[in-house]
């Protein structure tokens, strides 16, 4: 977990007053942390990030064939961290802190369904239910969407050791699960962003495109793909 108060910076446009809590979501490699960091800098918000760097079971889980004997331990570790993060979100929102995060607590079950054996999933769900913390709903969720092939290429390029064992088959299943999750998600407005052709870490122009679409969003569910009028 990392938490960084960010200084006030100049921006070409102001954050809409209604957006005090924004969540950036999407599969591994989509650019969640990069976009969250840059939006926070642009709009003078704080960040709160989920990090898998201290999860000792993830690399072993990805390395094994499914179902992995390490999957339950990995998911329990994630559930414990996310409960702590959800409490921090609730505390900051109660204090009126503008916040951007790279995780949505409601999708805890998504990875568990993909990685756990059939007889382990009820055990995980019972454990996770005892940890649930009623964090406030976001004012907006930005769902970063990309093809499994693009995600696989990004993961290989950034070469984080614990991620290099992630298979293309797992990424395909993960993308399908995310799409299904956000098709049914209705707890907050969702802007689906086609991230495949965006350079979110480095391109000021791409950042401005996404920020402008967020600033002008009016419906509960909208989509944005660079170069189209969606």
C-alpha positions in Angstrom: 0.0 0.0 0.0 1.3 3.5 -0.8 -0.2 6.8 -0.1 1.1 10.1 -1.4 -0.3 13.6 -0.7 0.3 15.6 -3.9 1.0 19.3 -4.2 -1.3 21.7 -6.0 -0.3 21.9 -9.7 -1.6 24.0 -12.5 -4.0 22.4 -14.9 -5.7 23.4 -18.1 -9.1 22.5 -16.7 -10.6 22.2 -13.2 -11.8 18.9 -11.8 -15.6 18.9 -11.6 -16.7 19.7 -8.1 -18.8 16.5 -8.0 -15.7 14.3 -8.5 -14.2 13.9 -5.0 -13.5 10.2 -5.2 -12.3 8.6 -8.5 -11.4 4.9 -9.0 -9.3 3.8 -11.9 -9.8 0.1 -12.7 -8.8 -2.5 -15.2 -6.8 -5.6 -15.8 -3.1 -6.0 -15.2 -1.1 -3.8 -17.6 -4.0 -1.5 -18.5 -2.3 1.6 -16.9 -4.3 2.1 -13.7 -1.6 3.5 -11.5 -0.1 5.7 -14.2 -3.5 7.3 -15.0 -4.4 7.7 -11.3 -1.1 9.4 -10.5 -1.3 11.8 -13.4 -5.0 12.7 -12.7 -4.1 13.3 -9.1 -1.3 15.7 -10.1 -3.6 17.5 -12.6 -6.5 17.9 -10.2 -4.7 18.3 -6.8 -6.0 15.1 -5.4 -4.4 12.5 -3.1 -3.7 8.9 -4.2 -4.2 5.6 -2.4 -2.8 2.6 -4.3 -3.1 -1.1 -4.0 0.3 -2.8 -4.4 1.0 -6.4 -5.1 4.8 -6.0 -4.5 4.6 -7.3 -1.0 2.4 -10.4 -1.8 4.8 -13.3 -1.6 2.4 -15.8 -3.2 1.5 -14.1 -6.5 4.6 -15.1 -8.5 4.2 -18.7 -7.4 0.5 -18.6 -8.3 1.1 -17.2 -11.7 4.0 -19.7 -12.3 1.9 -22.8 -11.5 -0.7 -24.4 -13.7 -4.3 -23.6 -12.7 -5.5 -24.2 -10.1 -2.4 -23.2 -8.2 -1.7 -24.5 -4.7 -0.7 -20.9 -3.9 -3.8 -19.2 -5.1 -5.7 -19.3 -1.9 -2.9 -17.8 0.1 -2.5 -15.1 -2.6 -6.2 -14.2 -2.5 -6.3 -14.1 1.3 -3.3 -11.7 1.3 -5.1 -9.5 -1.2 -8.4 -9.6 0.8 -6.5 -8.5 4.0 -4.8 -5.6 2.2 -8.0 -4.5 0.5 -9.9 -4.4 3.8 -7.2 -2.0 5.2 -7.3 0.1 2.1 -11.1 0.3 2.2 -10.9 1.6 5.8 -8.4 4.2 4.7 -10.7 5.3 1.8 -13.6 5.7 4.2 -11.5 7.7 6.6 -10.2 10.1 3.9 -13.6 10.6 2.4 -15.1 11.3 5.8 -12.3 14.0 6.2 -13.3 15.5 2.8 -10.0 14.5 1.1 -10.2 14.4 -2.8 -9.0 10.9 -3.7 -7.9 8.8 -6.6 -7.4 5.0 -6.2 -6.4 2.1 -8.4 -8.7 -0.5 -6.9 -12.4 -1.1 -6.5 -13.3 -3.2 -3.5 -16.5 -4.7 -5.1 -14.4 -6.6 -7.6 -12.6 -8.7 -5.0 -14.3 -11.8 -6.1 -13.2 -11.4 -9.7 -9.7 -12.7 -9.4 -10.8 -15.4 -6.8 -13.2 -16.9 -9.3 -10.4 -17.2 -11.9 -7.7 -18.6 -9.6 -9.2 -20.7 -6.9 -10.2 -24.3 -7.0 -13.9 -25.0 -6.8 -13.8 -26.2 -3.2 -11.6 -23.2 -2.1 -13.9 -20.4 -3.4 -16.5 -20.8 -0.6 -13.8 -20.7 2.0 -12.3 -17.5 0.5 -15.8 -15.9 0.2 -16.6 -16.6 3.9 -13.3 -15.2 5.0 -13.6 -12.1 2.7 -17.2 -11.4 3.9 -15.9 -11.1 7.5 -13.4 -8.4 6.4 -15.9 -6.3 4.4 -15.6 -2.6 5.2 -18.3 -0.2 4.0 -16.2 2.2 1.9 -18.2 4.9 0.1 -19.1 4.4 -3.5 -16.9 6.3 -5.9 -18.2 9.4 -7.7 -16.7 7.9 -10.9 -15.0 4.7 -12.0 -12.7 4.9 -15.1 -12.5 1.4 -16.5 -9.4 0.9 -18.7 -10.0 -1.7 -21.3 -7.4 -3.3 -23.6 -7.0 -6.5 -25.6 -5.3 -9.5 -23.9 -2.5 -9.3 -26.6 -1.8 -5.6 -25.8 -1.8 -6.3 -22.0 0.6 -9.3 -22.5 3.0 -7.2 -24.5 3.0 -4.4 -21.9 3.6 -6.9 -19.1 6.5 -8.5 -20.9 8.0 -5.0 -21.7 7.9 -3.7 -18.1 9.3 -7.1 -16.9 8.1 -7.1 -13.3 9.3 -10.6 -12.2 6.1 -11.6 -10.4 4.1 -10.8 -13.6 6.2 -12.5 -16.2 4.6 -15.9 -15.6 1.1 -14.6 -16.4 -0.2 -16.5 -19.4 -2.1 -15.1 -22.3 -4.9 -17.5 -21.5 -5.2 -16.0 -18.0 -5.3 -12.5 -19.5 -8.1 -13.5 -21.9 -10.1 -14.9 -19.0 -9.4 -11.8 -16.9 -10.5 -9.4 -19.7 -13.7 -11.3 -20.1 -14.4 -11.2 -16.4 -13.7 -7.5 -16.2 -16.0 -6.8 -19.1 -18.8 -8.9 -17.5 -18.3 -7.2 -14.1 -18.6 -3.7 -15.5 -21.5 -4.6 -17.7 -23.5 -5.3 -14.6 -21.8 -2.8 -12.2 -24.2 0.0 -11.3 -23.0 1.4 -7.9 -21.3 4.4 -9.6 -21.0 6.1 -13.0 -18.5 4.3 -15.3 -16.4 5.7 -18.1 -14.9 2.9 -20.2 -11.7 4.0 -21.8 -10.1 2.1 -24.7 -6.5 2.2 -23.3 -4.8 0.1 -26.0 -3.7 3.0 -28.1 -3.1 5.5 -25.2 0.3 6.2 -23.7 -1.0 7.1 -20.3 2.3 7.2 -18.4 4.1 9.6 -20.8 1.7 11.4 -23.2 0.3 14.8 -22.1 -2.0 14.8 -25.1 -3.5 11.4 -24.2 -3.9 12.5 -20.6 -5.7 15.6 -21.7 -8.1 13.5 -23.9 -9.1 11.3 -21.0 -9.3 14.2 -18.5 -11.6 16.2 -21.0 -13.8 13.2 -21.4 -14.1 12.8 -17.6 -14.9 16.5 -17.2 -17.6 16.4 -19.9 -19.2 13.1 -18.9 -22.9 13.4 -18.2 -24.4 9.9 -18.3 -24.1 6.9 -16.0 -22.2 4.8 -18.5 -20.1 6.2 -21.4 -17.2 5.0 -23.5 -14.2 6.7 -25.0 -11.9 5.3 -27.7 -9.1 7.6 -29.0 -9.9 8.7 -32.6 -13.6 8.0 -32.4 -16.7 9.9 -31.4 -18.0 7.2 -29.0 
